[in-house]
Amino acid sequence: MTDATLTGATAVPAGAPADERIDPMRVVAFAAMIFGMFMAILDIQIVSASLAEIQAGLSASADEISWVQTAYLIAEVVMIPLSGFLSRALSTRVLFAGCAAGFTLASALCATATSIEEMIVFRAIQGFIGGGMIPSVFAASFTLFRGKQRAVVTPLIGLIATLAPTIGPTIGGYLTQAFSWHWLFLINVGPGIAVTLAAVLLIDFDKPDHSLLKHLDWLGLFGMAAFLGSLEYVLEEGPNHDWLQDEAVFNCTVVLVVGAVVFAWRAFTAHEPIVDIYAYRDRNFAFGSLLSGVLGIGLYGLTYLYPVYLARVRGYDSLMIGETVFVSGVAMFLTAPISGKLSTKIDPRLLMMIGFAAVGLSTFMVTDVTKDWDFWEIFVPQILRGSGLMLCMVPITNLALGTLPQEELKNASGLFNLARNLGGAIGLAAINTVLNDRMDLHLARLHEHVAWGRGAAEELLANLTLKFSHFGPGTDEMAAIKQMALLVRREALVMAFADVFFVLTVLFGLVACAAMALHKPKPMDGGGGGH
């Protein structure tokens, strides 16, 4: 195979720009990879608006049903950094085709699950295998595309990476309402088969290095799995179980620390470490990964917050939630080409500052949220959030991966995507902790205002008692007290949401200011770093 073939070049007329030299079949192969990545990321959130229906279908408890999402996330976060090693050892074609096929099979198994135990196992398999497709796309984009091509491709990848989890609740809610929860998984089967075939037939970006398998660091692998898997569990379950006060969370924290020590030791001493953390010596990559983590907070945190508010305060069902939060997805879609165009014309630091400032403004606008807020009240904030995230995604990706040597891209892509997922997990844990703590605080304060002897409270209780007078003496007063307690809890929850949005406003405001303090990255040349 010639050098031209290895770099994606093909015969073109003499004098044609280098940016135009790419095999059309490789474009098709890359498009199939993007669709595979879309499915893998979509399935993180596609179940979020339909957990109640899945719970009923599998006769699961409230504590068990959350594992339908948690199992996927834990398994995926372990696979994402491992994918770099596997891609180098097996080649992009073998890894991606195997992941696409396994993801499709696991999706079909999820649809046939008859118990919550089966569902959790199948979702873990689905998440682990699907996690291998995500970093492969980022690495391939910097291998295949250069210059102006990359200015088009990077926003497209960013659009998929940010749009998929945003519209997940919308698609999931529609499928559940129109058909059944089984179609949340069956929808992957047909496209998954097509992606698998395209990967087998068309991907030829690189060659495998099977010698790496002889040096597979099993101890480092187990350490990484223990570290990342336990970390994800602690971040998911800690906020709802008083953190280390819960025995399972405490035990996982111990496993987390031990796993982290083993993983770090092997990363520095193994002949061929599972994950090469030396990529962080590149300042751009280190800062880009950090910003990717913050981006994950905006992406997954706000995708979580809006549906929770709409469900718990407004009482929306899965379809209504999906239709309401779809606005952010539309904003992302429309902003993607603008972001790509701007990334070639203005300082990427300025673009990041504008993007994070827009996300911060979107959260600031929701700090005065009330129980009556509906579609139109969060319409503009959702537009700002979607547009801001897309404006950030392109410069952050270019900052992190654009100046690395080609041989480091596969490994670095896994770490970059891991940073976004861990940022989202940490953000969700912090959001839930603040939400719970502030709700308890507001609840205690509100209880002081509805105590006996308070005129307004007694007047409200009298009105509620009159409202329930048809229940009969005694029962009407009990119903009124219960209704009053529910009203107080709702108000405390709304006030807690406002506090969370304020904290996020401060975070994104600080990051927007810090973006301009970074060193301006060197202009990207034709290669993945040009080294």
N, C-alpha and C positions, 0 to 999 in steps of 0.2 A: 504494500500500500504506500503511495507516495506521500510526501509531506503535505501536499495540497489537500489530499483526501483527509489526512489526519486533522487538519485545521478547519475542515468544512469548506474548503475552496472548491470551485468547479470551473470548467472552461468558460471564459467570457471573452468578448472582443478586446483586442489590445487597447490599452489605455483606460479601460473601465476602472472606476474607483474600487479600491479594495473593499469598501463597505458593502458593495453589491455582490461580492463573490461568495455565494453560499448555495449549496445544493438544495433545490426546492423540496426534495424528499426528506431532508433533515428538518426543514421547517415543519413539515407534516408530523414527523416524529416528535419534534419539540412541542407541537400543539397537543399531541396525545399525552405527553408528559404533563403539560399544564392541566389538562382535564383530569388526569389521575390525581394530581395534587389538590385540585378543587374538590374532588370527592372526599379525599382524606381529611381536609380541613373542614369541609362542610359537616362531616359526621360528628365533629366535636359538639356542635350546637344544635344539630337537627332534631335531637331528642329533647332539648331543654323545654320547649313549649308543650310537649306531649307526655311528660313523665306521669301525669295523673292517669292518662289512658293506659299507659304501659303497666302502671301499678295495678290498676283494676284487672287488666288482662292476665297478669301473672300472679295475682293474689299476693302481692308483695306488701311489706310494711313500709311506713314512711321512712324509716332509717335505711331500709334495704334499697329502695328505689333510686336513691342518690348515687348508688354504685354503678348504675347503668352509664352514667357520665364519668364518674371518678375512675372506674376501671380502664376506660378508654384513654383517659388523660395520663394515668400512671404508666401504662404500657407504651404509649406513644412517646413520652418524654425520655424513656430509656432507649428507644430505637433511634431517635433523631441523631444523637451524637455518634452512635454505633454505625450509622449508615455510611459515614465517610470511609471507615476502614473496609466495610463490606463492598463498597463501590470500587475501591482500588483493587481489592482482592478478586472480585468476581466480574467486574466491568459494570458499567451503567446499564447495559442491556439486560444482563442476567438478573441484577438486583431489582431493576424497575419492573421487568416482566414478572419476576417471581412475586414481588410485592403486590402488583396489580392483580395477579391471579389469586393470591392468598387473601387479599382484601375482599375480592368478589365472593369467594367461597365463604369467608367469615360473615359477610353481609347476609348471604342466604341462610346461614346457620342461625344468625340473630333473629331472622324472620320466623324461623321454625321453633324457637325456644318455647318451652312449655312451663318453665319454672324460672324464678329469679336467679337461682344458682347457675342454670345453663346460660341465661342471658349475660350474667357477669363474666363468665368464662369466655363466651363468644365475643363479647365486646372488648375484652382485654386482648384477645387474639387479633381482632380487627384493628384496634389501636396500635398494637405493636407492629404489625405488618404495614399498615398504612403510613406509619411514621417514616418508613424508609423512602417513600416517594417524594416527600416534601423537600428535603435538602438537595436531592438529586437535580431538581429543576433549577434551583438557584445556581448550582455549580455548572450545569450545562449551559445556562444562559451566558455566563462569563467565558466559557470555552468556545462557544459557537458564534457569538455576536460581538461586533466591535463598533466603536464610533457611533454613527447615527443610528445604526441598527439597535444598539443597546439602549439608546434614548427612547426607542419605541418599546422594546421588549421588557425593560426593567419596570416601567409603569404597569405593563400588562400583568407581570408576575405580582407586583405589589397590589394591584387591583384584586387578583384572585385570592391572595393571602389575607387581605383585609375584608373583602366582600363576602367570601364564603362563610365565615362565622357570623357575620352580620345578618345575612339573609337566611341562615340556618333555621332560626325560629319561624320565619315566614313560610318557608317551604315545608318544614315539619308540621306546622299548624294546618296548612292547607291539605296535605296528604292525609293527616289523621282525621280531619273533618270530612273530607270527600270520600275516603276509602276506609282505612284502618291504620293503626300504628305499625302493622307489619310492613306497610309500604315505605316506611322510613328507611328500611333496609333493602327491600326488594328493588327499589328504584336504582340501586347501584349495580344490579346484576348485568343488565344489558350493556350499559356503557363500560362496565368493568371488563367484560369479555372483549369489547372492541379495543380498549386501551391495551389490554394484554397482547392481543394480536399485533397491534401497531408497534408495540415495544419490541416484540420478537423479530418482526420483519424489517423494521426501519432504523432502529437505534444502532449506530456503529461509531459512537463518538470516541471510544477508547478501547484499550486492550486490557484483559485481566492480568493480574500479577498473583498467580496462585501460590507463589513462594511465601506470600504474607501469611497464608493460613497455617504454615508450619510454625510460625512464631506467634500464633494467637495467644494473647495474654489472658488466660482464663481467670486468674486471680484479679487482674485489673477489671475484667468484664463483670465479675460478681460484685466487686467493690463499687463499680459505677452503678450497677443495677440496684444494689442496696441503698446507695446514697440518693440517687434520683428518685427511685420508686418510693422510698420512705419520706423523702422531702415533699413529694407531691401529695402523699397521704396526709402528712402533718399539716400542710397548708390547706388542704381540702376540709379535713375533719376538725382541726384545732379550734377554729372560731366557734363551732357549735358544741364543743365538748370541754370548754374551759381549759384548753391547751394541755399543759402537763399534768393537770389534775385528773385527766382521763388516763386510765392504765394503757390502753392501746396506743394513744398518742405519745405517751411517755416512752413506751417500749420502742416505737418506731423512731423516736428521736435518738435513742441510744444506738439503734441500727444505723440511722442516718450518720451519726458522728463517726462510728467505726468504719462504715462504708466510705465516707469522705476521706478518712485518713489512709485507708488501703488504696483507694483510687488515686489520691495525690502521690503516694509513695511509688506506685507502679507507673504513673504518668512520667515521673522523672527518672526512673531506673530501668524500666522494661526495654528490651531490645527493639520491640515494635509495639509501642503503647496503643491501646484501643483508641484513645483520643489524644492527639498531639496538641497539648495546651500551649506549646510555644508560639502558636499563631498570635497569642495575645501580646507578644513582644512588639508586634506592629501597632503603633499608636492609633492609627486610623481604625484598625479592626477592633481594638479594645474599646475606643469611644463609640464606635458604631454599634457594637454589641450592647453596651450600656444603654444607648438610646433606643435600641431595639427592644430592650426590656421595658423601658418606659412606654414605648409604643404598644407593647403587649398589655400594659395596664389600661391604656385608652381603648384598645380594641376589645379585649375580653371583659374588662371591668365594666365598661359602659354598656356592652352588649348584654351583660348580666343585670345591671341595675335597672334599666328601663323596663324589661319584662317583669322583674320582681315588683316594681312599683305598680305597674298596670294590673298585675294579678292580685296582689295583696291589698292594695288601696282601692283600685277602681273595679276589681272583680272581673277583669276581662278573661275570656277563654283563650285557648291556644291560637285560634284563627284570628281573633281580634288583635291579639298581641302581635302576631306576625304582620298583619296589615299595617299596624301603627309604626313598628320599628323598621319597616321596609324603606322608609325615607332615607335613612343613612346609606343604605345600599345604592339607591339611585344617585345620591350625591357623590359617592365614591366613583361610580361608573362614569358620570359626566366629568369628574375632575381628573380622571386618569390621564387622558391625552393632554390636558393643560399642564399637569405636573411634569409629564415627559418633555414637553416643549420648554417649559421654564427651566428644567434641570440642565439644559444645554446653553442657557442664556444668562442666568444669574448665579451669584455666589450660593453654593449649596447650603451654607450656614444661614444665609438670609431666608432661603426657602424653608429650612427646618424651623427657624424662628417664627415665620408666618404660620406654618402648619401647627406647631404646638400652641401658639397664641390663639389660633382659631379654636382648637380643642378646649383650651382654658376658658375662652369666652363662652363656649357652649355650656360648660359646666357652671360657670358663673351665672348664666341666665336662668339656671334651674335652682339656684340657691333659695329662691322665694317660692318654691313649689308648695301647692296646697292640695287638699284632698279632691279638689274639683278639676285639676288639670287633666286635659284630654289631648286628643290628636293635635289640635292646632297650637296649644300652649307649648308642646315640645317639638313642633315642626321645625322652626328655625334652629334651635339647638342641635337637632339631629343633622340638619344640613351642614352646619358649621363643624360638627364632629366628623362627619363622613369626609367632607372636603379637606379638613385639617389633617386627618390621618393619611390621606392619599398624598398630600403635599409633603408629608414627612417621610413616607415610605421610600420614595425614589432616592433622595439624597442620602438617607441613612444606609440603604443597600449599597449605593455606589461608594460611600465613605468606608464601609466595612470591608467590602469584597473587591472593590475596583482596583486596588493597588497591590494585591497579593500575587505571588508567583503562581503560575498555572498548577504546579504540583501540590500546592497547599489548598486549592480551592475546595476540593471535595470535603476535606476534614473541616475547614473553616466554615463552610456552608452549614454543616451540622451544628457547630457551636453557635453560629449566628441565629439559626432558627430555634435552637434550644433557649437562647437568651430571651427571645420573644415569648416563648411558651412559659418559661419560668417567671418572667416579668408579669405575665398574665396571672399565673398561679399565686405569686406573692401579692399582687394587687387585689385579687379576689379575697385572699385571706385577710388582708388589711381592711378591705371594704366591709366584709362581714363582721370583723371584730369591732370596727368603729360603729357600724350600724347597730350591733347588739348592745354595745356599751352605752352609746348615746340614747338609744331607745329606753334602756333601763333608767338612765339619768332623767330623761324627760318624763318618763312615767312616774317616777318618784315626785318630781316637782308638780306635775299635774294632779297627782293624788292629794297634794296639800291644798289645791284650789277647789277640789270637789268634796272636801270633807264636810261633815255636818256643821251647820252654823254659817256656811257660806251662802249668801243670799242667792247668787246666780245658780249655784249648784242645786239648791233646794227647789228653785223655780223650774229648772230643767227637769229635775226628778218628778216634780208634780205634773208637768206637761206630759212626760213619758208615761206616768202612771195613768193619766187620763186617756192617753192613746191606747193603752192596753186594758182599759176598764172592762172590755167584753170577756176578759179571762176570768173575771170574778174577784171578790175580795181576797187579799193576801197574795194570790197568784199575780195580779196585775202589778203589785209593787215589786215582787221578785223579778218579773219580766222587765220592769223599768230599770231596776238596779243593774241587771245583766246587760241591757242595751246601753246604759250609761258607761259601764265598764268597757264595752266594745268601742264606744266612741272615743273614750280616753286613750285606749291602746292605739286606735287608728291615728289620732292626732300625734301621739308620741312617735309613732312610726314615721309619719310624714316629716316631723321635725328632725328625726334622725337622718332621713334621706337628704334633707337640706344641708345638714352638717357634713355628710359624706361628700356631697357635691362641692361644698366649700373647700374641704381638704384637697380634693382633686384639682380645684381651681388653683390653689397655691402650688401644688406639685407641677402642673403644666406651665404655670407662669414662671416658676424658677427655671425649668428646663428650657423654656423659650429664651430667657435671658442668658443662660449658660451656653446656648448654641453659638452665639456670636463670639464667645470667649475661646472657642476652639481654634486651633491653627487651620488656616484654609488648606484643604487637601490639594495635592498636586493634580493638574489636569490629567485625566485618563488618556492613555494612548490606545493603540489598537488592541493590545493583548490584555490578558488578565493581570495587569500589573506591569506588563512589559519587562519583567525580569528575566 
